Amino acid sequence: MAKHIGIVACSAEGAALCYRTLCSEAAALMGAHAHPEISLHSHSLAEYVERIDRDDWQGVGDIMLSSAAKLAKCGADFLICPDNTIHQALPLIESRSPLPWLHIAEIVTQEAAARGFRKVALTGTRWLVESSVYPDKLAAASLEFLRPESDECESINRIIMDELVSGILTPESVAYFQQVIERMKAEGCDAVVLGCTEIPLLMNDENSPLPTLDSTRLLARAALRFAVKDPNPVPPLHPLQSRSR
C-alpha cells in the first residue's frame, strides 16, 4: 500500500499545481489512473499573510501545525507543504509535529546537486529570498547562490502576491522574470530555483534563460517516490530528528 500524502496548503494555485502533479505523474509508478491517497488542508492565505507581514513566524508555524494535526487525524502518513516561504517557520514546529515532513528546499538542492549545477539563482517572495531556507540547504551541499537585487526582489514579490497567487499570468511578468534571470545568468548562475510554488505557472525551461528547478513539481515527485516506497526515496524530516538537523 502506498503511503497517504498530506498536503499542508497555503496558496490555492501552488497547492493545486502540486496536487495535479501528484495525480498525473503517479501513473508512471503505480499504473493507469492510480495515485496514492492524498488529503489536503488549507487555512486562509490571508491568515498566513497577516502573520508574515508582522514577522510572526511562530504564528505562521502554528497555522501549519493546525493543518498537520487535521491531516494526521484523517490518516496521512507524512506531510508536504507546497509553499516555499512558510518553510521559514518549519523549524519552529517540527518537534511538535504529529507527522514527518519532506522539506522543499532540501529536495530542490538534491536535484541541483544531482544535475551538476554549481551556482543557482534564487527567485521567490521577498520573505523567501531574504531568508535562510535555501541558503542553509545549498551551503550544506557546497552550492553557491545569488539573490535578486532589492528592487528586483520587490517587483517579483508584487508579481507573486498580486498576480500569480490569483492565477493571473501576463506576458509582461514573463518578460520581467526573463530579464532578472538573464542578469543572474551573466553573474555566473547556471540554473534558477523557481522558489515560489506559483512561479512554475509562469516560467519553465522553454521560456527561461536558465534551466529551471521547479520546486512545486520536484516536491510532488519526491512525495510520490516516498509514498510508493521507491528504492531511492527522499528521506523525510522527522519531528523527532529536527533538533539535530
VEXDREN-701337 format. One record per residue: residue in one letter; x, y, z of N, C-alpha, C in turn. Coordinates in nm, 4 decimals. Each point is the difference from the previous one (the first is absolute). Example, Ala and Ser with C-alpha at 12.3 -4.5 7.8 and 13.67 -1.06 7.14 Angstrom:
BEGIN
ATOM residu      n.x      n.y      n.z     ca.x     ca.y     ca.z      c.x      c.y      c.z
ATOM      A   1.3190  -0.5690   0.7800  -0.0890   0.1190   0.0000   0.0900   0.1200   0.0000
ATOM      S  -0.0350   0.1050  -0.0720   0.0820   0.1190   0.0060  -0.0770   0.1090   0.0730
This chain:
BEGIN
ATOM residu      n.x      n.y      n.z     ca.x     ca.y     ca.z      c.x      c.y      c.z
ATOM      M   0.0835  -0.1200   0.0000  -0.0835   0.1200   0.0000   0.0870   0.1249   0.0000
ATOM      A  -0.0332   0.0934  -0.0851   0.0730   0.1265  -0.0017  -0.0342   0.0809   0.1243
ATOM      K   0.0946   0.0823   0.0424  -0.0241   0.0873   0.1147  -0.1001   0.1099  -0.0379
ATOM      H  -0.0717   0.0452   0.0994  -0.1001   0.1058  -0.0131   0.0714   0.1352   0.0108
ATOM      I  -0.0090   0.0826  -0.1040   0.0684   0.1290  -0.0054  -0.0899   0.1093   0.0565
ATOM      G   0.0521   0.0779   0.0934  -0.0722   0.1148   0.0527   0.0587   0.1289  -0.0533
ATOM      I  -0.0820   0.0843  -0.0591   0.0447   0.1283  -0.0544  -0.0426   0.1123   0.0944
ATOM      V   0.0986   0.0691   0.0561  -0.0268   0.1200   0.0789   0.0018   0.1164  -0.0982
ATOM      A  -0.1171   0.0436  -0.0408  -0.0115   0.0997  -0.1057   0.0070   0.1410   0.0566
ATOM      C   0.0444   0.0913  -0.0838   0.0052   0.1418   0.0376  -0.0745   0.0808  -0.1059
ATOM      S   0.0550   0.0123  -0.1197  -0.0706   0.0682  -0.1082  -0.0675  -0.1028  -0.0905
ATOM      A  -0.1126   0.0355  -0.0553  -0.0786  -0.0932  -0.0799   0.0720  -0.0446  -0.1266
ATOM      E   0.0622   0.0945  -0.0710   0.0621  -0.0333  -0.1278   0.1167  -0.0965   0.0167
ATOM      G   0.0857   0.0263   0.0993   0.1137  -0.0883   0.0226  -0.0435  -0.1376   0.0465
ATOM      A  -0.0963  -0.0053   0.0911  -0.0483  -0.1279   0.0504  -0.0689  -0.0795  -0.1101
ATOM      A  -0.0746   0.0692  -0.0864  -0.0691  -0.0681  -0.1093   0.0989  -0.0601  -0.0994
ATOM      L   0.1067   0.0732  -0.0312   0.1010  -0.0528  -0.0911   0.0677  -0.1225   0.0605
ATOM      C   0.0295   0.0064   0.1283   0.0607  -0.1143   0.0680  -0.0941  -0.1206  -0.0033
ATOM      Y  -0.1258   0.0215   0.0309  -0.0979  -0.1087   0.0000  -0.0148  -0.0603  -0.1397
ATOM      R  -0.0108   0.0854  -0.1008  -0.0145  -0.0514  -0.1369   0.1223  -0.0817  -0.0407
ATOM      T   0.1182   0.0453   0.0401   0.1224  -0.0726  -0.0332   0.0019  -0.1366   0.0671
ATOM      L  -0.0383  -0.0051   0.1270  -0.0068  -0.1283   0.0700  -0.0911  -0.0973  -0.0740
ATOM      C  -0.1157   0.0470  -0.0391  -0.0974  -0.0879  -0.0648   0.0431  -0.0396  -0.1404
ATOM      S   0.0519   0.0934  -0.0771   0.0315  -0.0286  -0.1402   0.1270  -0.0815  -0.0169
ATOM      E   0.0970   0.0172   0.0888   0.1279  -0.0694  -0.0169   0.0071  -0.1318   0.0759
ATOM      A  -0.0979  -0.0281   0.0842   0.0017  -0.1250   0.0753  -0.0179  -0.1214  -0.0901
ATOM      A  -0.0697   0.0167  -0.1113  -0.0276  -0.1142  -0.0876   0.1272  -0.0686  -0.0471
ATOM      A   0.1065   0.0773  -0.0198   0.1263  -0.0588  -0.0455   0.0588  -0.0950   0.1036
ATOM      L  -0.0352   0.0196   0.1269   0.0498  -0.0849   0.1078  -0.1001  -0.1063   0.0432
ATOM      M  -0.1302   0.0287  -0.0179  -0.1024  -0.0857   0.0605  -0.0958  -0.0634  -0.1005
ATOM      G   0.0026   0.0471  -0.1238  -0.0924  -0.0532  -0.0990  -0.1054   0.1026  -0.0390
ATOM      A  -0.0683  -0.0263  -0.1083  -0.0956   0.0945  -0.0572  -0.1054   0.0438   0.1013
ATOM      H  -0.0186   0.1312   0.0092  -0.1023   0.0640   0.0836   0.0254  -0.0116   0.1507
ATOM      A   0.1132  -0.0574   0.0382   0.0252  -0.0220   0.1426   0.0808   0.1129   0.0610
ATOM      H  -0.0262   0.0273   0.1259   0.0848   0.0896   0.0786  -0.0198  -0.0321   0.1473
ATOM      P   0.0943   0.0377   0.0855  -0.0160  -0.0265   0.1431  -0.1198   0.0772   0.0555
ATOM      E  -0.0431  -0.0412   0.1183  -0.1020   0.0784   0.0686   0.0606   0.1357   0.0349
ATOM      I  -0.0759   0.1054  -0.0241   0.0479   0.1367   0.0215  -0.1064   0.0778   0.0764
ATOM      S   0.0421   0.0677   0.1057  -0.0891   0.0916   0.0710   0.0643   0.1371   0.0035
ATOM      L  -0.0819   0.1033  -0.0091   0.0484   0.1376  -0.0007  -0.0774   0.0805   0.1033
ATOM      H   0.0727   0.0779   0.0785  -0.0674   0.0933   0.0895   0.0576   0.1389  -0.0221
ATOM      S  -0.0884   0.0991  -0.0040   0.0433   0.1370  -0.0266  -0.0700   0.0986   0.0918
ATOM      H   0.0782   0.0741   0.0759  -0.0520   0.1197   0.0648   0.0011   0.1127  -0.1037
ATOM      S  -0.0658   0.1078   0.0289  -0.0042   0.1136  -0.0912   0.1393   0.0577  -0.0205
ATOM      L   0.0315   0.0308  -0.1254   0.1270   0.0666  -0.0301   0.0124   0.1295   0.0781
ATOM      A  -0.1108   0.0684   0.0215   0.0033   0.1270   0.0741   0.0538  -0.0186   0.1412
ATOM      E  -0.0305  -0.1139   0.0623   0.0520  -0.0261   0.1351   0.1525  -0.0088  -0.0012
ATOM      Y   0.0535  -0.0636  -0.1027   0.1449  -0.0090  -0.0124   0.0613   0.1375  -0.0258
ATOM      V  -0.0555   0.0724  -0.0962   0.0579   0.1288  -0.0389  -0.0027   0.0985   0.1166
ATOM      E  -0.1065  -0.0016   0.0768  -0.0087   0.0893   0.1157   0.1168  -0.0228   0.0953
ATOM      R   0.0326  -0.1249   0.0265   0.1087  -0.0315   0.0924   0.1365   0.0248  -0.0620
ATOM      I   0.0132  -0.0298  -0.1287   0.1274   0.0267  -0.0683   0.0298   0.1494  -0.0007
ATOM      D  -0.1016   0.0806  -0.0262   0.0192   0.1446  -0.0053   0.0490   0.0582   0.1322
ATOM      R  -0.0382  -0.0625   0.1111   0.0475   0.0498   0.1286   0.1176  -0.0814   0.0546
ATOM      D   0.0612  -0.0802  -0.0887   0.1202  -0.0775   0.0337  -0.0263  -0.0987   0.1129
ATOM      D  -0.1199  -0.0550   0.0041  -0.0392  -0.0944   0.1037   0.0122  -0.1424  -0.0549
ATOM      W   0.1213  -0.0503  -0.0052   0.0217  -0.1315  -0.0589  -0.0475  -0.1125   0.0902
ATOM      Q  -0.0011   0.0239   0.1300  -0.0593  -0.0991   0.0894  -0.1491  -0.0120  -0.0287
ATOM      G  -0.0645   0.1136  -0.0268  -0.1413  -0.0035  -0.0363  -0.0231  -0.0747  -0.1303
ATOM      V   0.0894   0.0209  -0.0978  -0.0079  -0.0750  -0.1254   0.0125  -0.1496   0.0281
ATOM      G   0.0973  -0.0343   0.0845   0.0194  -0.1404   0.0338  -0.1206  -0.0613   0.0691
ATOM      D  -0.0653   0.0771   0.0839  -0.1186  -0.0513   0.0695  -0.1125  -0.0334  -0.0983
ATOM      I  -0.0143   0.0814  -0.1051  -0.1013  -0.0310  -0.1018   0.0379  -0.1296  -0.0725
ATOM      M   0.1272  -0.0136  -0.0349   0.0465  -0.1229  -0.0648  -0.0259  -0.1210   0.0894
ATOM      L   0.0270   0.0171   0.1289  -0.0190  -0.1101   0.0945  -0.1474  -0.0376   0.0118
ATOM      S  -0.0880   0.0992  -0.0090  -0.1433  -0.0276   0.0015  -0.0392  -0.0883  -0.1183
ATOM      S   0.0501   0.0342  -0.1179  -0.0274  -0.0830  -0.1173   0.0595  -0.1392   0.0174
ATOM      A   0.1210  -0.0063   0.0536   0.0660  -0.1294   0.0203  -0.0829  -0.0900   0.0904
ATOM      A  -0.0543   0.0567   0.1075  -0.0801  -0.0790   0.0935  -0.1254  -0.0541  -0.0670
ATOM      K  -0.0637   0.0827  -0.0802  -0.1217  -0.0444  -0.0702   0.0320  -0.1096  -0.1004
ATOM      L   0.1130   0.0121  -0.0697   0.0388  -0.1006  -0.0978   0.0384  -0.1309   0.0686
ATOM      A   0.0641   0.0096   0.1156   0.0329  -0.1216   0.0756  -0.1273  -0.0731   0.0411
ATOM      K  -0.1011   0.0751   0.0413  -0.1259  -0.0615   0.0438  -0.0728  -0.0705  -0.1139
ATOM      C   0.0219   0.0502  -0.1222  -0.0690  -0.0655  -0.1119   0.0856  -0.1084  -0.0652
ATOM      G   0.1143  -0.0325   0.0614   0.0745  -0.1174  -0.0431   0.1242   0.0218  -0.0825
ATOM      A   0.0429   0.1243  -0.0200   0.1221   0.0234  -0.0775   0.1208  -0.0632   0.0693
ATOM      D   0.0951  -0.0475  -0.0793   0.1219  -0.0615   0.0534   0.1167   0.0970   0.0074
ATOM      F   0.0019   0.0989  -0.0885   0.1049   0.1022   0.0014  -0.0547   0.1248  -0.0664
ATOM      L   0.0755   0.1098   0.0113  -0.0492   0.1302  -0.0434   0.0921   0.0656  -0.1011
ATOM      I  -0.0612   0.0752  -0.0904   0.0738   0.0915  -0.0873  -0.0706   0.1348   0.0047
ATOM      C   0.0771   0.1048  -0.0234  -0.0571   0.1345  -0.0043   0.0439   0.0661  -0.1303
ATOM      P  -0.0898   0.0148  -0.0965   0.0349   0.0628  -0.1266   0.0002   0.1519   0.0101
ATOM      D   0.0785   0.0500   0.0935   0.0204   0.1436   0.0159   0.1392   0.0206   0.0570
ATOM      N   0.0882   0.0581  -0.0801   0.1386   0.0185   0.0430   0.0118   0.0971   0.1167
ATOM      T  -0.0724   0.1101  -0.0068   0.0158   0.1073   0.0984  -0.0240  -0.0479   0.1416
ATOM      I  -0.1081  -0.0733   0.0216  -0.0327  -0.0357   0.1377   0.0867  -0.1126   0.0556
ATOM      H   0.0889  -0.0545  -0.0831   0.0989  -0.0933   0.0547   0.0914   0.0692   0.1012
ATOM      Q   0.0006   0.1327  -0.0026   0.0778   0.0729   0.0988  -0.0480  -0.0312   0.1419
ATOM      A  -0.1258  -0.0375   0.0142  -0.0565  -0.0305   0.1318   0.0125  -0.1475   0.0365
ATOM      L   0.0377  -0.0851  -0.0950   0.0006  -0.1430   0.0260   0.0898  -0.0401   0.1178
ATOM      P   0.1208   0.0545   0.0133   0.0835  -0.0396   0.1146  -0.0630   0.0325   0.1354
ATOM      L  -0.0923   0.0949   0.0018  -0.0617   0.0411   0.1261  -0.1059  -0.0982   0.0480
ATOM      I  -0.0473  -0.0860  -0.0899  -0.1117  -0.0879   0.0386   0.0277  -0.1479  -0.0226
ATOM      E   0.1142  -0.0334  -0.0588   0.0277  -0.1405  -0.0316  -0.0041  -0.0896   0.1229
ATOM      S   0.0534   0.0467   0.1101   0.0056  -0.0841   0.1193  -0.1383  -0.0299   0.0565
ATOM      R  -0.1011   0.0787  -0.0403  -0.1369  -0.0214   0.0464  -0.0889  -0.0618  -0.1075
ATOM      S   0.0567  -0.0245  -0.1167  -0.0801  -0.0514  -0.1101  -0.0384  -0.1459   0.0231
ATOM      P  -0.1241  -0.0363  -0.0298  -0.0419  -0.1393   0.0155   0.0520  -0.0915  -0.1103
ATOM      L   0.0516   0.0604  -0.1078   0.0443  -0.0783  -0.1150   0.1315   0.0563  -0.0552
ATOM      P   0.0776  -0.0828  -0.0707   0.1214   0.0495  -0.0657  -0.0329   0.0820  -0.1238
ATOM      W   0.0954   0.0851  -0.0393  -0.0147   0.0880  -0.1156   0.1099  -0.0281  -0.1020
ATOM      L  -0.0298   0.0238  -0.1267   0.1039   0.0147  -0.1017   0.0254   0.1490  -0.0138
ATOM      H   0.1268   0.0390  -0.0052   0.0375   0.1419  -0.0048   0.0246   0.0412  -0.1444
ATOM      I  -0.0733   0.0971  -0.0474   0.0045   0.0376  -0.1412   0.1391   0.0475  -0.0445
ATOM      A   0.0684   0.0779   0.0840   0.1322   0.0510  -0.0388   0.1037  -0.1112  -0.0013
ATOM      E  -0.0153  -0.0973   0.0873   0.0915  -0.1140   0.0005  -0.0156  -0.0802  -0.1282
ATOM      I  -0.1232  -0.0176  -0.0437  -0.0261  -0.0746  -0.1235   0.0548   0.0736  -0.1213
ATOM      V  -0.0219   0.1305  -0.0062   0.0522   0.0794  -0.1119   0.1520  -0.0023  -0.0010
ATOM      T   0.0604   0.0100   0.1160   0.1465  -0.0039   0.0101   0.0549  -0.1333  -0.0481
ATOM      Q  -0.0652  -0.1091   0.0378   0.0437  -0.1322  -0.0464  -0.0063  -0.0091  -0.1522
ATOM      E  -0.1045   0.0569  -0.0584  -0.0126  -0.0008  -0.1455   0.1094   0.0838  -0.0649
ATOM      A   0.0277   0.1168   0.0566   0.1049   0.0867  -0.0549   0.1348  -0.0702   0.0032
ATOM      A   0.0309  -0.0648   0.1109   0.1270  -0.0706   0.0122   0.0058  -0.1177  -0.0968
ATOM      A  -0.1089  -0.0739  -0.0119  -0.0033  -0.1161  -0.0882   0.0198   0.0391  -0.1458
ATOM      R  -0.0466   0.1200  -0.0364   0.0135   0.0452  -0.1390   0.1298   0.0752  -0.0236
ATOM      G   0.0825   0.0100   0.1011   0.1329   0.0578  -0.0161   0.0051   0.1514  -0.0043
ATOM      F  -0.1036   0.0673   0.0476   0.0033   0.1455   0.0029   0.0928   0.0479   0.1110
ATOM      R   0.0595   0.1169  -0.0192   0.0973   0.0525   0.0951  -0.0479   0.1256   0.0720
ATOM      K  -0.0764   0.0837  -0.0711  -0.0448   0.1263   0.0573  -0.1414   0.0270  -0.0494
ATOM      V  -0.0937   0.0096   0.0906  -0.1397   0.0145  -0.0397  -0.0530   0.1392   0.0333
ATOM      A  -0.0875   0.0476  -0.0842  -0.0706   0.1256   0.0246  -0.1253  -0.0318   0.0815
ATOM      L  -0.0268   0.0805   0.1004  -0.1190  -0.0187   0.0822  -0.1098   0.0962  -0.0446
ATOM      T  -0.1185  -0.0513  -0.0201  -0.1162   0.0864  -0.0216  -0.1105  -0.0444   0.0947
ATOM      G  -0.0830   0.0916   0.0393  -0.1088  -0.0291   0.0921  -0.0475   0.1283   0.0643
ATOM      T  -0.0841  -0.0108   0.1002  -0.0431   0.1189   0.0724   0.1205   0.0644   0.0682
ATOM      R  -0.0137   0.1260   0.0355   0.1120   0.0658   0.0675   0.0286  -0.0645   0.1347
ATOM      W  -0.1050  -0.0537   0.0650   0.0220  -0.0662   0.1295   0.0830  -0.1268  -0.0194
ATOM      L  -0.0226  -0.0683  -0.1106   0.0738  -0.1232  -0.0264   0.1449   0.0283  -0.0355
ATOM      V   0.0238   0.0903  -0.0955   0.1375   0.0198  -0.0470   0.0866   0.0690   0.1047
ATOM      E  -0.0613   0.0715   0.0936   0.0775   0.0626   0.1064   0.0240  -0.0941   0.1182
ATOM      S  -0.0630  -0.1159  -0.0029   0.0083  -0.0938   0.1119   0.1177  -0.0964  -0.0179
ATOM      S   0.0138  -0.0911   0.0953   0.1053  -0.1018  -0.0066  -0.0538  -0.1340  -0.0493
ATOM      V  -0.1260  -0.0039  -0.0455  -0.0614  -0.1266  -0.0395   0.0839  -0.0719  -0.1050
ATOM      Y   0.0359   0.0700  -0.1082   0.0818  -0.0613  -0.1043   0.1497   0.0105   0.0282
ATOM      P   0.0515   0.1142   0.0445   0.1437   0.0079   0.0254   0.0543  -0.1102   0.0907
ATOM      D  -0.0722  -0.0351   0.1043   0.0467  -0.1049   0.0910   0.0130  -0.1342  -0.0712
ATOM      K  -0.0999  -0.0346  -0.0793   0.0017  -0.1290  -0.0700   0.1052  -0.0001  -0.1114
ATOM      L   0.0091   0.1118  -0.0726   0.0974   0.0083  -0.1085   0.1428  -0.0043   0.0530
ATOM      A   0.0256   0.0705   0.1082   0.1339   0.0008   0.0587   0.0400  -0.1394   0.0457
ATOM      A  -0.0957  -0.0742   0.0544   0.0299  -0.1354   0.0470   0.0409  -0.0915  -0.1152
ATOM      A  -0.0435   0.0339  -0.1212   0.0359  -0.0771  -0.1188   0.1130   0.0655  -0.0786
ATOM      S   0.0631   0.1023   0.0582   0.1122   0.0722  -0.0624  -0.0409   0.0667  -0.1311
ATOM      L  -0.1230   0.0493  -0.0044  -0.0484   0.0723  -0.1169  -0.0073   0.1489   0.0297
ATOM      E   0.0351   0.0813  -0.0990  -0.0106   0.1448   0.0134  -0.1383   0.0461  -0.0445
ATOM      F  -0.0343   0.1230   0.0385  -0.1294   0.0545  -0.0400   0.0124   0.1513  -0.0157
ATOM      L  -0.0968   0.0559  -0.0707  -0.0070   0.1448  -0.0196  -0.1438   0.0444   0.0198
ATOM      R  -0.0181   0.1018   0.0820  -0.1328   0.0571   0.0214  -0.0250   0.1126  -0.1009
ATOM      P  -0.1262   0.0285  -0.0312  -0.0309   0.1180  -0.0820   0.0408   0.1274   0.0735
ATOM      E   0.0214   0.1066  -0.0767   0.0234   0.1317   0.0612  -0.1273   0.0443   0.0716
ATOM      S   0.0144   0.0964   0.0912  -0.1132   0.0396   0.0848  -0.1202   0.0466  -0.0821
ATOM      D   0.0241   0.0792  -0.1062  -0.1128   0.0465  -0.0807  -0.0633  -0.1153  -0.0779
ATOM      E   0.0830  -0.0931  -0.0458  -0.0516  -0.1181  -0.0689  -0.0837  -0.0845   0.0963
ATOM      C   0.0493  -0.0131   0.1205  -0.0695  -0.0781   0.1017  -0.1403   0.0561   0.0256
ATOM      E  -0.0097   0.1315   0.0109  -0.1298   0.0631   0.0240  -0.0944  -0.0204  -0.1181
ATOM      S   0.0541   0.0118  -0.1215  -0.0844  -0.0180  -0.1186  -0.0477  -0.1438  -0.0135
ATOM      I   0.0890  -0.0949   0.0264  -0.0389  -0.1409  -0.0060  -0.1048  -0.0300   0.1067
ATOM      N   0.0194   0.0559   0.1185  -0.0965  -0.0210   0.1071  -0.1383   0.0533  -0.0404
ATOM      R  -0.0013   0.1175  -0.0652  -0.1277   0.0563  -0.0436  -0.0665  -0.0911  -0.1024
ATOM      I   0.0777  -0.0512  -0.0947  -0.0562  -0.0884  -0.1021  -0.0607  -0.1242   0.0656
ATOM      I   0.0718  -0.0555   0.0959  -0.0498  -0.1205   0.0670  -0.1284   0.0284   0.0767
ATOM      M   0.0051   0.1012   0.0855  -0.1116   0.0228   0.0928  -0.1202   0.0687  -0.0655
ATOM      D   0.0232   0.0812  -0.1031  -0.1109   0.0695  -0.0655  -0.0530  -0.0738  -0.1220
ATOM      E   0.0814  -0.0900  -0.0554  -0.0401  -0.0670  -0.1240  -0.0031  -0.1523   0.0133
ATOM      L   0.1145  -0.0610   0.0274   0.0099  -0.1450  -0.0115  -0.0885  -0.0750   0.0990
ATOM      V  -0.0091   0.0484   0.1244  -0.0834  -0.0722   0.0964  -0.1473   0.0058  -0.0381
ATOM      S  -0.0354   0.0905  -0.0900  -0.1376   0.0091  -0.0504  -0.0135  -0.0583  -0.1400
ATOM      G   0.1058  -0.0671  -0.0474  -0.0051  -0.0633  -0.1309   0.0103   0.0958  -0.1167
ATOM      I   0.0525   0.1206   0.0241   0.0152   0.0999  -0.1063   0.1389  -0.0132  -0.0607
ATOM      L   0.0067  -0.0287  -0.1288   0.1260  -0.0203  -0.0710   0.0053   0.0980  -0.1162
ATOM      T   0.1033   0.0837  -0.0045   0.0087   0.1010  -0.1049   0.1333  -0.0073  -0.0743
ATOM      P   0.0023   0.0377  -0.1273   0.1259   0.0043  -0.0742   0.1007   0.0955   0.0632
ATOM      E  -0.0491   0.1072   0.0582   0.0896   0.0976   0.0633   0.0747  -0.0621   0.1181
ATOM      S  -0.0683  -0.0835   0.0750   0.0649  -0.0649   0.1143   0.0998  -0.1057  -0.0465
ATOM      V  -0.0331  -0.0722  -0.1058   0.0964  -0.0933  -0.0577   0.1264   0.0750  -0.0416
ATOM      A  -0.0176   0.1120  -0.0687   0.1145   0.0788  -0.0469   0.0840   0.0501   0.1163
ATOM      Y  -0.0662   0.0385   0.1099   0.0766   0.0497   0.1146   0.0825  -0.1119   0.0622
ATOM      F  -0.0586  -0.1160   0.0173   0.0761  -0.1134   0.0533   0.1163  -0.0334  -0.0916
ATOM      Q  -0.0236   0.0019  -0.1296   0.1079  -0.0290  -0.0947   0.1144   0.0998   0.0158
ATOM      Q  -0.0333   0.1250   0.0196   0.1003   0.1044   0.0173   0.0837  -0.0255   0.1261
ATOM      V  -0.0655  -0.0322   0.1091   0.0712  -0.0245   0.1256   0.0860  -0.1253  -0.0095
ATOM      I  -0.0544  -0.1052  -0.0560   0.0753  -0.1252  -0.0119   0.1188   0.0177  -0.0934
ATOM      E  -0.0182   0.0749  -0.1072   0.1101   0.0272  -0.0928   0.1133   0.0733   0.0709
ATOM      R  -0.0352   0.0965   0.0853   0.1039   0.0725   0.0734   0.0766  -0.0941   0.0925
ATOM      M  -0.0717  -0.0879   0.0696   0.0670  -0.0924   0.0910   0.0815  -0.1049  -0.0769
ATOM      K  -0.0435  -0.0332  -0.1184   0.0788  -0.0874  -0.0856   0.1337   0.0665  -0.0337
ATOM      A  -0.0040   0.1290  -0.0303   0.1224   0.0742  -0.0317   0.0955   0.0064   0.1189
ATOM      E  -0.0537  -0.0193   0.1209   0.0838   0.0002   0.1201   0.0412  -0.1402   0.0425
ATOM      G  -0.0160  -0.0958  -0.0898   0.0557  -0.1319   0.0243  -0.0956  -0.1089   0.0421
ATOM      C  -0.1285   0.0284   0.0087  -0.0962  -0.1034   0.0387  -0.0224  -0.0969  -0.1169
ATOM      D  -0.0121  -0.1278   0.0326  -0.0220  -0.0990  -0.1052  -0.1366  -0.0680   0.0109
ATOM      A  -0.0827   0.0426   0.0942  -0.1377  -0.0486   0.0135  -0.0764   0.0999   0.0841
ATOM      V  -0.1323  -0.0086  -0.0055  -0.0824   0.0907   0.0802  -0.1005  -0.0813   0.0809
ATOM      V  -0.0059   0.0288   0.1289  -0.0994  -0.0619   0.0873  -0.1309   0.0773  -0.0138
ATOM      L  -0.1042  -0.0678  -0.0441  -0.1330   0.0591  -0.0005  -0.0556  -0.0215   0.1406
ATOM      G   0.0428   0.0899   0.0913  -0.0187  -0.0191   0.1427  -0.1294   0.0587   0.0537
ATOM      C  -0.0988   0.0061  -0.0824  -0.1367   0.0290   0.0419  -0.0845  -0.0988  -0.0776
ATOM      T  -0.0940  -0.0649   0.0647  -0.0684  -0.1104  -0.0665  -0.0912   0.0447  -0.1137
ATOM      E  -0.0222   0.1312  -0.0137  -0.0766   0.0503  -0.1138   0.0880   0.0376  -0.1196
ATOM      I   0.1287   0.0243   0.0217   0.0856   0.0436  -0.1105  -0.0001  -0.1001  -0.1162
ATOM      P  -0.0053  -0.1334   0.0249  -0.0044  -0.0928  -0.1132  -0.1234   0.0146  -0.0889
ATOM      L  -0.1019   0.0706   0.0466  -0.1130   0.0293  -0.0870   0.0389   0.1020  -0.1077
ATOM      L   0.1054   0.0758   0.0282   0.0431   0.1096  -0.0874   0.1274  -0.0332  -0.0758
ATOM      M   0.0957  -0.0644   0.0705   0.1321  -0.0246  -0.0566   0.0277  -0.1497  -0.0080
ATOM      N   0.0769  -0.0378  -0.1033   0.0371  -0.1398  -0.0187   0.1278  -0.0061  -0.0829
ATOM      D   0.0450  -0.1207  -0.0312   0.1253  -0.0141  -0.0754  -0.0086   0.0607  -0.1399
ATOM      E  -0.1184   0.0136  -0.0547  -0.0126   0.0507  -0.1360   0.0113   0.1518  -0.0070
ATOM      N  -0.0410   0.0705   0.1067   0.0059   0.1469  -0.0086   0.1003   0.0625   0.0970
ATOM      S   0.0725  -0.0828   0.0739   0.0980   0.0524   0.0953   0.1398   0.0029  -0.0615
ATOM      P   0.0774   0.1054   0.0254   0.1379   0.0047  -0.0480   0.0906  -0.1044   0.0651
ATOM      L  -0.0431  -0.0562   0.1122   0.0757  -0.1034   0.0702  -0.0860  -0.1240   0.0209
ATOM      P   0.0622  -0.1177   0.0119  -0.0765  -0.1188   0.0389  -0.0722   0.0252   0.1316
ATOM      T  -0.1213  -0.0494   0.0108  -0.0801   0.0278   0.1189   0.0004  -0.1171   0.0975
ATOM      L  -0.0076   0.0342   0.1272  -0.0214  -0.0958   0.1080  -0.1392   0.0303   0.0545
ATOM      D  -0.0964  -0.0764  -0.0465  -0.1423   0.0223   0.0270  -0.0332  -0.0575   0.1372
ATOM      S  -0.0036   0.0845   0.1008  -0.0164  -0.0492   0.1369  -0.1319  -0.0737   0.0197
ATOM      T  -0.1051   0.0438  -0.0660  -0.1315  -0.0618   0.0183  -0.0011  -0.1437  -0.0493
ATOM      R   0.0418  -0.0186  -0.1224  -0.0038  -0.1347  -0.0575   0.1064  -0.0896   0.0613
ATOM      L   0.1150   0.0548   0.0350   0.1027  -0.0813   0.0655  -0.0497  -0.0521   0.1346
ATOM      L  -0.0710   0.0836   0.0745  -0.0560  -0.0438   0.1276  -0.1020  -0.1108  -0.0219
ATOM      A  -0.0884   0.0186  -0.0968  -0.1015  -0.1010  -0.0275   0.0641  -0.1323  -0.0409
ATOM      R   0.1020   0.0055  -0.0830   0.0655  -0.1240  -0.0458   0.0705  -0.0702   0.1152
ATOM      A   0.0628   0.0777   0.0866   0.0652  -0.0601   0.1166  -0.1025  -0.0662   0.0908
ATOM      A  -0.1151   0.0648   0.0170  -0.1059  -0.0574   0.0827  -0.0515  -0.1307  -0.0604
ATOM      L  -0.0131  -0.0043  -0.1313  -0.0443  -0.1225  -0.0650   0.1000  -0.1126   0.0210
ATOM      R   0.1289   0.0310  -0.0183   0.1011  -0.1032   0.0187  -0.0027  -0.0540   0.1423
ATOM      F  -0.0153   0.0900   0.0958  -0.0041  -0.0437   0.1395  -0.1271  -0.0788   0.0290
ATOM      A  -0.1101   0.0425  -0.0583  -0.1281  -0.0652   0.0273  -0.0054  -0.1428  -0.0528
ATOM      V   0.0624  -0.0231  -0.1153  -0.0078  -0.1337  -0.0594   0.1219  -0.0846   0.0325
ATOM      K   0.0806   0.0466   0.0944   0.1159  -0.0756   0.0477   0.1001  -0.0260  -0.1114
ATOM      D   0.0307   0.1058  -0.0735   0.1045  -0.0069  -0.1009   0.1294  -0.0441   0.0672
ATOM      P   0.0841  -0.0791  -0.0690   0.1264  -0.0429   0.0605   0.0912   0.1153   0.0409
ATOM      N  -0.0177   0.1178  -0.0626   0.0830   0.1158   0.0339  -0.0877   0.1193   0.0366
ATOM      P  -0.0799  -0.0124   0.1057  -0.0900   0.1099   0.0352   0.0737   0.1141   0.0661
ATOM      V  -0.0620   0.1173  -0.0002   0.0514   0.1127   0.0773  -0.0382  -0.0234   0.1452
ATOM      P   0.0969  -0.0052   0.0928  -0.0363  -0.0255   0.1394  -0.0754   0.1175   0.0598
ATOM      P  -0.1017  -0.0269   0.0814  -0.0752   0.1095   0.0608   0.0760   0.0634   0.1142
ATOM      L  -0.0328   0.1229   0.0274   0.0521   0.0709   0.1154  -0.0952  -0.0284   0.1146
ATOM      H   0.0388  -0.0890   0.0882  -0.0897  -0.0452   0.1060   0.0040   0.0984   0.1156
ATOM      P  -0.1144   0.0256   0.0626  -0.0017   0.0960   0.1112   0.0962  -0.0361   0.1117
ATOM      L   0.0201  -0.1287   0.0242   0.0890  -0.0396   0.1082   0.1465   0.0214  -0.0351
ATOM      Q   0.0285   0.0224  -0.1279   0.1381   0.0230  -0.0437   0.0312   0.1465  -0.0212
ATOM      S  -0.1001   0.0853   0.0125   0.0139   0.1392  -0.0445   0.1084   0.0757   0.0747
ATOM      R   0.0201  -0.0272   0.1268   0.0956   0.0773   0.0759   0.1442  -0.0352  -0.0306
ATOM      S   0.0191  -0.1118  -0.0714   0.1364  -0.0391  -0.0345   0.0313   0.0277  -0.1454
ATOM      R  -0.0954   0.0595  -0.0724   0.0197   0.0270  -0.1415   0.0490   0.1419  -0.0220
